[in-house]
């Protein structure tokens, strides 16, 4: 079974719409919809915005539905000249840019997991490769593979975006993927993050306007890729 998590309705409703015989279940005040897409067993959930919501959703999905892998899909802001409005980011690793114990001489972004301390959470290489192949096959997708940075902040200034890029090498920022990655990593569930850019790295005061204007089309791009991915996998 493939698990798919998005934060917003616009990130998941188009996926659920393709589902055969969808079954809804409400757990932890979140709706999980399971069924088949292109004959493949899937479960889709809207987690809501932010790291805690995303973590609750992911752990619930793992314990209840036992997915073989989880993809976090949706929109993101650019933190690099490599990515711009309408382009797509496939994460090969995730980092939580707002996790900061540097005052204790730790490196920025260090996460303290049960078995180890880690900064960058590695995505599943097979899923990354398949998403790359899917994006290439669609022909009109401008995609980049790199680090996605997560924090409980809407990053709306070019200075803040540039700082995240300098510190972590991230090419996109958002508010859920890193916590989904952390839960998957601890549970040894393969994961990946697919994000379509809704606001540019050079944005400043216009970031909110760009987000409002382009979030729906960016989400639609990610949904299109997810549908093609599902068709491509066994």
GIHU-V953023 format. One record per backbone hydrogen bond with DSSP energy under -1.0 kcal/mol. NH is the residue of the N-H (numbers start at 1). CO is the residue of the C=O. Records with the same first field share a line. If there is no record, write none. Layout:
NH=CO, CO
This chain:
2=41
3=69
4=43
5=71
6=45
11=8
12=9
13=9
16=12
17=13
18=15
19=16
20=36
23=34
25=32
27=30
30=27
32=25
33=44
34=23
35=42
36=20
37=40
40=37
42=35
43=2
44=33
45=4
47=6
54=50
55=51
56=52
57=53
58=54
59=55
60=56
61=57
62=58
63=59
64=60
65=61
66=62
68=1
70=190
71=3
72=192
73=5
74=194
76=196
77=173
78=199
79=171
83=80
86=197
87=84
88=142
89=195
90=144
91=193
92=146
94=121
95=148
97=150
99=96
104=101
105=102
106=101
109=99
110=107
111=118
113=116
118=111
121=94
123=92
124=191
128=124
129=125
130=126
131=127
132=128
133=129
134=130
135=131
136=132
137=133
138=134
144=88
146=90
148=93
149=172
150=95
151=174
153=151
161=157
162=158
163=159
164=160
165=161
166=162
167=163
168=164
169=165
171=147
173=77
174=149
180=176
181=177
182=178
183=179
184=180
185=181
186=182
187=183
189=184
192=70
194=72
195=89
196=74
197=87
198=76
203=200
207=204
210=206
211=207
212=208
213=209
214=210
215=211
218=214
219=215
220=216
221=217
222=218
223=219
224=220
225=221
226=222
227=223
228=224
229=225
230=226
231=227
232=228
233=229
